[in-house]
């Protein structure tokens, strides 16, 4: 069985580990909770001290803290009033009274977020971290009054910090995956933009070829036009270095093929690239 000082030392190490891991993810913003002077924490501890240590129950007898549930045999009638039997009562103890309510509160705040939709990992972590930190300070503050309760509170704090570490490890992994995904999307977008630069050069050449090679009276269909245009256009693609900003971008067409280019012209450029569409419209005349 750990002493108060020993378990406090263990918790201190856990707090340090949680703090270090939090610095590697977006939960770093919760670091202030671990500061023992954190204002919200101090206000909460002061509120409990006011509520339980200055309660009107001080000096009175209450139901045994070890027997929290009402039993018929624990009560009897005195002067027509139902009262607890003396042997089932004890003097009001602010430490035990506060601890009983804290247990219910911690269970509610750390368990309910796990079953209420939508489940938010940030909320779950915050509840665990806040209550772990609060119990760490509260347990130390009551150790001189009730060492047994202090140890129970500190053990609960240790357990909550342990769960926090597991959640932080998961968060670090998720953040890294999200960051990697963002880098990939950015790289893909950048690559697409660079490839578009090459396509613009090809589209300009295509427009020139449409105007140069259009037969008298035009083509009867876009498909017929593409059949006539694809060979000279592909020859241009193979021969060109596509120098843009003094750098060759030919490598961006490493996986291109003549058939794929023809399909792209027919299904995409002839409809969606204005210069190409207008050129086709000028030289393709379907029979009515």
FITORKOL-765721 format. One record per residue (C-alpha): x negated, y, z; residue number from 1. Coordinates in nm, 2 decimals, decimal comma, always signed. Layout:
! FITORKOL-765721
+--------+--------+--------+-------+
:     xx :     yy :     zz : torba :
+--------+--------+--------+-------+
:      X :      Y :      Z :   NUM :
...
+--------+--------+--------+-------+
//
This chain:
! FITORKOL-765721
+--------+--------+--------+-------+
:     xx :     yy :     zz : torba :
+--------+--------+--------+-------+
:  +0,00 :  +0,00 :  +0,00 :     1 :
:  -0,15 :  +0,33 :  -0,11 :     2 :
:  -0,17 :  +0,62 :  +0,14 :     3 :
:  -0,03 :  +0,96 :  +0,04 :     4 :
:  -0,38 :  +1,09 :  -0,04 :     5 :
:  -0,47 :  +0,79 :  -0,25 :     6 :
:  -0,15 :  +0,80 :  -0,46 :     7 :
:  -0,19 :  +1,17 :  -0,50 :     8 :
:  -0,53 :  +1,11 :  -0,65 :     9 :
:  -0,39 :  +0,85 :  -0,89 :    10 :
:  -0,11 :  +1,09 :  -0,99 :    11 :
:  -0,37 :  +1,37 :  -1,04 :    12 :
:  -0,55 :  +1,15 :  -1,29 :    13 :
:  -0,23 :  +1,07 :  -1,47 :    14 :
:  -0,14 :  +1,44 :  -1,49 :    15 :
:  -0,48 :  +1,51 :  -1,64 :    16 :
:  -0,44 :  +1,23 :  -1,90 :    17 :
:  -0,09 :  +1,36 :  -2,00 :    18 :
:  -0,23 :  +1,71 :  -2,03 :    19 :
:  -0,51 :  +1,60 :  -2,26 :    20 :
:  -0,28 :  +1,39 :  -2,48 :    21 :
:  -0,03 :  +1,68 :  -2,50 :    22 :
:  -0,30 :  +1,90 :  -2,65 :    23 :
:  -0,30 :  +1,68 :  -2,96 :    24 :
:  +0,07 :  +1,72 :  -3,05 :    25 :
:  +0,35 :  +1,98 :  -3,06 :    26 :
:  +0,44 :  +1,91 :  -2,69 :    27 :
:  +0,15 :  +2,13 :  -2,59 :    28 :
:  +0,41 :  +2,39 :  -2,54 :    29 :
:  +0,52 :  +2,21 :  -2,23 :    30 :
:  +0,18 :  +2,23 :  -2,06 :    31 :
:  +0,29 :  +2,50 :  -1,82 :    32 :
:  +0,51 :  +2,25 :  -1,64 :    33 :
:  +0,19 :  +2,08 :  -1,51 :    34 :
:  +0,08 :  +2,40 :  -1,36 :    35 :
:  +0,15 :  +2,38 :  -0,98 :    36 :
:  +0,23 :  +2,76 :  -0,99 :    37 :
:  +0,49 :  +2,71 :  -1,27 :    38 :
:  +0,76 :  +2,97 :  -1,17 :    39 :
:  +1,06 :  +2,75 :  -1,26 :    40 :
:  +0,92 :  +2,47 :  -1,05 :    41 :
:  +0,85 :  +2,69 :  -0,75 :    42 :
:  +1,20 :  +2,83 :  -0,77 :    43 :
:  +1,35 :  +2,48 :  -0,77 :    44 :
:  +1,14 :  +2,37 :  -0,48 :    45 :
:  +1,24 :  +2,69 :  -0,28 :    46 :
:  +1,61 :  +2,63 :  -0,36 :    47 :
:  +1,59 :  +2,28 :  -0,22 :    48 :
:  +1,41 :  +2,40 :  +0,09 :    49 :
:  +1,68 :  +2,66 :  +0,14 :    50 :
:  +1,97 :  +2,41 :  +0,07 :    51 :
:  +1,86 :  +2,12 :  +0,28 :    52 :
:  +1,64 :  +2,26 :  +0,56 :    53 :
:  +1,87 :  +2,54 :  +0,64 :    54 :
:  +2,19 :  +2,34 :  +0,60 :    55 :
:  +2,47 :  +2,37 :  +0,85 :    56 :
:  +2,43 :  +2,00 :  +0,91 :    57 :
:  +2,10 :  +2,05 :  +1,09 :    58 :
:  +2,14 :  +1,91 :  +1,45 :    59 :
:  +2,45 :  +1,71 :  +1,37 :    60 :
:  +2,49 :  +1,34 :  +1,32 :    61 :
:  +2,56 :  +1,19 :  +0,98 :    62 :
:  +2,61 :  +0,84 :  +0,84 :    63 :
:  +2,30 :  +0,63 :  +0,84 :    64 :
:  +2,08 :  +0,70 :  +0,54 :    65 :
:  +2,01 :  +0,33 :  +0,52 :    66 :
:  +2,38 :  +0,26 :  +0,49 :    67 :
:  +2,51 :  +0,51 :  +0,24 :    68 :
:  +2,83 :  +0,33 :  +0,15 :    69 :
:  +3,14 :  +0,35 :  +0,37 :    70 :
:  +3,24 :  +0,03 :  +0,54 :    71 :
:  +3,57 :  -0,02 :  +0,72 :    72 :
:  +3,39 :  -0,17 :  +1,02 :    73 :
:  +3,17 :  +0,14 :  +1,05 :    74 :
:  +3,46 :  +0,36 :  +1,15 :    75 :
:  +3,72 :  +0,38 :  +1,43 :    76 :
:  +4,00 :  +0,60 :  +1,54 :    77 :
:  +3,93 :  +0,86 :  +1,81 :    78 :
:  +4,22 :  +1,08 :  +1,92 :    79 :
:  +4,41 :  +0,99 :  +1,61 :    80 :
:  +4,11 :  +1,08 :  +1,38 :    81 :
:  +3,89 :  +0,84 :  +1,18 :    82 :
:  +3,53 :  +0,88 :  +1,29 :    83 :
:  +3,21 :  +0,69 :  +1,23 :    84 :
:  +3,10 :  +0,47 :  +1,51 :    85 :
:  +2,80 :  +0,60 :  +1,70 :    86 :
:  +2,57 :  +0,31 :  +1,60 :    87 :
:  +2,62 :  +0,39 :  +1,23 :    88 :
:  +2,51 :  +0,75 :  +1,26 :    89 :
:  +2,18 :  +0,93 :  +1,30 :    90 :
:  +2,06 :  +1,29 :  +1,32 :    91 :
:  +2,07 :  +1,48 :  +0,99 :    92 :
:  +1,73 :  +1,46 :  +0,82 :    93 :
:  +1,67 :  +1,72 :  +0,55 :    94 :
:  +1,40 :  +1,51 :  +0,39 :    95 :
:  +1,62 :  +1,20 :  +0,35 :    96 :
:  +1,92 :  +1,41 :  +0,25 :    97 :
:  +1,73 :  +1,59 :  -0,02 :    98 :
:  +1,56 :  +1,26 :  -0,14 :    99 :
:  +1,90 :  +1,09 :  -0,17 :   100 :
:  +2,03 :  +1,37 :  -0,40 :   101 :
:  +1,70 :  +1,38 :  -0,59 :   102 :
:  +1,73 :  +1,01 :  -0,67 :   103 :
:  +2,07 :  +1,06 :  -0,82 :   104 :
:  +1,96 :  +1,37 :  -1,01 :   105 :
:  +1,65 :  +1,21 :  -1,16 :   106 :
:  +1,84 :  +0,90 :  -1,27 :   107 :
:  +2,10 :  +1,13 :  -1,44 :   108 :
:  +1,84 :  +1,35 :  -1,61 :   109 :
:  +1,61 :  +1,08 :  -1,73 :   110 :
:  +1,85 :  +0,81 :  -1,82 :   111 :
:  +2,15 :  +0,99 :  -1,98 :   112 :
:  +1,94 :  +1,14 :  -2,26 :   113 :
:  +1,86 :  +0,78 :  -2,37 :   114 :
:  +2,23 :  +0,69 :  -2,43 :   115 :
:  +2,39 :  +1,02 :  -2,54 :   116 :
:  +2,39 :  +1,09 :  -2,91 :   117 :
:  +2,20 :  +1,25 :  -3,07 :   118 :
:  +1,90 :  +1,11 :  -2,89 :   119 :
:  +1,63 :  +1,38 :  -2,88 :   120 :
:  +1,28 :  +1,26 :  -2,78 :   121 :
:  +1,18 :  +1,62 :  -2,68 :   122 :
:  +1,46 :  +1,63 :  -2,43 :   123 :
:  +1,37 :  +1,29 :  -2,29 :   124 :
:  +1,01 :  +1,39 :  -2,25 :   125 :
:  +1,09 :  +1,72 :  -2,09 :   126 :
:  +1,31 :  +1,56 :  -1,83 :   127 :
:  +1,05 :  +1,30 :  -1,74 :   128 :
:  +0,77 :  +1,56 :  -1,72 :   129 :
:  +0,96 :  +1,81 :  -1,52 :   130 :
:  +1,08 :  +1,56 :  -1,26 :   131 :
:  +0,74 :  +1,39 :  -1,24 :   132 :
:  +0,58 :  +1,72 :  -1,17 :   133 :
:  +0,85 :  +1,83 :  -0,92 :   134 :
:  +0,83 :  +1,50 :  -0,72 :   135 :
:  +0,45 :  +1,53 :  -0,71 :   136 :
:  +0,47 :  +1,86 :  -0,54 :   137 :
:  +0,78 :  +1,78 :  -0,33 :   138 :
:  +0,63 :  +1,45 :  -0,21 :   139 :
:  +0,32 :  +1,63 :  -0,08 :   140 :
:  +0,53 :  +1,90 :  +0,08 :   141 :
:  +0,73 :  +1,65 :  +0,30 :   142 :
:  +0,45 :  +1,41 :  +0,38 :   143 :
:  +0,40 :  +1,55 :  +0,73 :   144 :
:  +0,77 :  +1,52 :  +0,80 :   145 :
:  +0,85 :  +1,18 :  +0,66 :   146 :
:  +0,56 :  +0,98 :  +0,51 :   147 :
:  +0,78 :  +0,69 :  +0,40 :   148 :
:  +1,00 :  +0,91 :  +0,19 :   149 :
:  +0,70 :  +1,10 :  +0,06 :   150 :
:  +0,54 :  +0,78 :  -0,06 :   151 :
:  +0,87 :  +0,68 :  -0,24 :   152 :
:  +0,88 :  +1,01 :  -0,41 :   153 :
:  +0,52 :  +1,00 :  -0,51 :   154 :
:  +0,56 :  +0,65 :  -0,65 :   155 :
:  +0,85 :  +0,76 :  -0,86 :   156 :
:  +0,64 :  +1,06 :  -0,98 :   157 :
:  +0,36 :  +0,82 :  -1,08 :   158 :
:  +0,61 :  +0,60 :  -1,27 :   159 :
:  +0,75 :  +0,90 :  -1,46 :   160 :
:  +0,40 :  +1,03 :  -1,55 :   161 :
:  +0,32 :  +0,68 :  -1,68 :   162 :
:  +0,62 :  +0,69 :  -1,91 :   163 :
:  +0,52 :  +1,04 :  -2,02 :   164 :
:  +0,19 :  +0,91 :  -2,14 :   165 :
:  +0,36 :  +0,65 :  -2,35 :   166 :
:  +0,59 :  +0,91 :  -2,51 :   167 :
:  +0,30 :  +1,14 :  -2,58 :   168 :
:  +0,11 :  +0,87 :  -2,76 :   169 :
:  +0,42 :  +0,81 :  -2,97 :   170 :
:  +0,46 :  +1,19 :  -3,04 :   171 :
:  +0,09 :  +1,22 :  -3,14 :   172 :
:  +0,14 :  +0,94 :  -3,39 :   173 :
:  +0,47 :  +1,09 :  -3,53 :   174 :
:  +0,31 :  +1,44 :  -3,56 :   175 :
:  +0,01 :  +1,29 :  -3,75 :   176 :
:  +0,24 :  +1,10 :  -3,99 :   177 :
:  +0,44 :  +1,42 :  -4,05 :   178 :
:  +0,13 :  +1,62 :  -4,11 :   179 :
:  +0,00 :  +1,36 :  -4,35 :   180 :
:  +0,33 :  +1,35 :  -4,53 :   181 :
:  +0,32 :  +1,73 :  -4,56 :   182 :
:  -0,03 :  +1,72 :  -4,71 :   183 :
:  +0,08 :  +1,46 :  -4,96 :   184 :
:  +0,38 :  +1,66 :  -5,07 :   185 :
:  +0,17 :  +1,97 :  -5,10 :   186 :
:  -0,09 :  +1,79 :  -5,30 :   187 :
:  +0,17 :  +1,64 :  -5,52 :   188 :
:  +0,33 :  +1,98 :  -5,58 :   189 :
:  -0,01 :  +2,13 :  -5,66 :   190 :
:  -0,09 :  +1,85 :  -5,89 :   191 :
:  +0,24 :  +1,89 :  -6,07 :   192 :
:  +0,18 :  +2,26 :  -6,11 :   193 :
:  -0,17 :  +2,19 :  -6,26 :   194 :
:  -0,01 :  +1,93 :  -6,50 :   195 :
:  +0,25 :  +2,19 :  -6,60 :   196 :
:  -0,03 :  +2,42 :  -6,72 :   197 :
:  -0,14 :  +2,15 :  -6,97 :   198 :
:  +0,22 :  +2,09 :  -7,08 :   199 :
:  +0,26 :  +2,46 :  -7,16 :   200 :
:  -0,03 :  +2,44 :  -7,40 :   201 :
:  +0,13 :  +2,13 :  -7,57 :   202 :
:  +0,47 :  +2,29 :  -7,58 :   203 :
:  +0,32 :  +2,60 :  -7,76 :   204 :
:  +0,16 :  +2,37 :  -8,01 :   205 :
:  +0,49 :  +2,18 :  -8,06 :   206 :
:  +0,67 :  +2,51 :  -8,13 :   207 :
:  +0,40 :  +2,60 :  -8,39 :   208 :
:  +0,44 :  +2,25 :  -8,55 :   209 :
:  +0,82 :  +2,28 :  -8,56 :   210 :
:  +0,79 :  +2,61 :  -8,75 :   211 :
:  +0,51 :  +2,48 :  -8,98 :   212 :
:  +0,65 :  +2,14 :  -9,07 :   213 :
:  +1,02 :  +2,20 :  -9,08 :   214 :
:  +1,16 :  +2,08 :  -9,42 :   215 :
:  +1,36 :  +2,30 :  -9,63 :   216 :
:  +1,71 :  +2,30 :  -9,48 :   217 :
:  +1,58 :  +2,17 :  -9,15 :   218 :
:  +1,61 :  +1,83 :  -8,99 :   219 :
:  +1,93 :  +1,64 :  -8,95 :   220 :
:  +1,86 :  +1,56 :  -8,58 :   221 :
:  +1,62 :  +1,61 :  -8,31 :   222 :
:  +1,52 :  +1,25 :  -8,32 :   223 :
:  +1,42 :  +1,29 :  -8,69 :   224 :
:  +1,23 :  +1,60 :  -8,61 :   225 :
:  +1,04 :  +1,43 :  -8,33 :   226 :
:  +0,95 :  +1,14 :  -8,55 :   227 :
:  +0,79 :  +1,38 :  -8,80 :   228 :
:  +0,62 :  +1,59 :  -8,53 :   229 :
:  +0,48 :  +1,34 :  -8,29 :   230 :
:  +0,18 :  +1,22 :  -8,50 :   231 :
:  +0,03 :  +1,56 :  -8,56 :   232 :
:  +0,11 :  +1,67 :  -8,20 :   233 :
:  -0,05 :  +1,36 :  -8,06 :   234 :
:  -0,36 :  +1,41 :  -8,27 :   235 :
:  -0,38 :  +1,76 :  -8,12 :   236 :
:  -0,35 :  +1,62 :  -7,77 :   237 :
:  -0,63 :  +1,37 :  -7,83 :   238 :
:  -0,87 :  +1,63 :  -7,98 :   239 :
:  -0,80 :  +1,91 :  -7,74 :   240 :
:  -1,00 :  +1,96 :  -7,42 :   241 :
:  -0,73 :  +2,18 :  -7,27 :   242 :
:  -0,97 :  +2,43 :  -7,13 :   243 :
:  -0,79 :  +2,64 :  -6,87 :   244 :
:  -0,98 :  +2,90 :  -6,66 :   245 :
:  -1,30 :  +2,77 :  -6,81 :   246 :
:  -1,23 :  +2,41 :  -6,70 :   247 :
:  -1,12 :  +2,11 :  -6,90 :   248 :
:  -0,78 :  +1,98 :  -6,78 :   249 :
:  -0,78 :  +1,68 :  -7,02 :   250 :
:  -0,80 :  +1,44 :  -6,72 :   251 :
:  -0,45 :  +1,53 :  -6,62 :   252 :
:  -0,32 :  +1,35 :  -6,93 :   253 :
:  -0,52 :  +1,03 :  -6,85 :   254 :
:  -0,20 :  +0,82 :  -6,83 :   255 :
:  -0,01 :  +0,99 :  -7,11 :   256 :
:  +0,09 :  +0,80 :  -7,43 :   257 :
:  +0,24 :  +0,90 :  -7,76 :   258 :
:  +0,57 :  +0,72 :  -7,70 :   259 :
:  +0,61 :  +0,88 :  -7,36 :   260 :
:  +0,54 :  +1,22 :  -7,50 :   261 :
:  +0,80 :  +1,17 :  -7,78 :   262 :
:  +1,05 :  +1,06 :  -7,51 :   263 :
:  +0,97 :  +1,37 :  -7,30 :   264 :
:  +1,02 :  +1,60 :  -7,59 :   265 :
:  +1,35 :  +1,45 :  -7,69 :   266 :
:  +1,51 :  +1,41 :  -7,35 :   267 :
:  +1,36 :  +1,70 :  -7,16 :   268 :
:  +1,17 :  +1,98 :  -7,34 :   269 :
:  +1,42 :  +2,01 :  -7,63 :   270 :
:  +1,69 :  +2,08 :  -7,37 :   271 :
:  +1,51 :  +2,25 :  -7,07 :   272 :
:  +1,21 :  +2,44 :  -7,22 :   273 :
:  +1,35 :  +2,75 :  -7,38 :   274 :
:  +1,08 :  +2,81 :  -7,64 :   275 :
:  +1,11 :  +2,44 :  -7,76 :   276 :
:  +1,49 :  +2,44 :  -7,75 :   277 :
:  +1,51 :  +2,76 :  -7,96 :   278 :
:  +1,26 :  +2,62 :  -8,21 :   279 :
:  +1,47 :  +2,30 :  -8,25 :   280 :
:  +1,79 :  +2,50 :  -8,27 :   281 :
:  +1,64 :  +2,70 :  -8,56 :   282 :
:  +1,53 :  +2,40 :  -8,76 :   283 :
:  +1,78 :  +2,12 :  -8,67 :   284 :
:  +2,11 :  +2,13 :  -8,86 :   285 :
:  +2,35 :  +1,85 :  -8,80 :   286 :
:  +2,61 :  +1,78 :  -9,08 :   287 :
:  +2,95 :  +1,90 :  -8,98 :   288 :
+--------+--------+--------+-------+
//
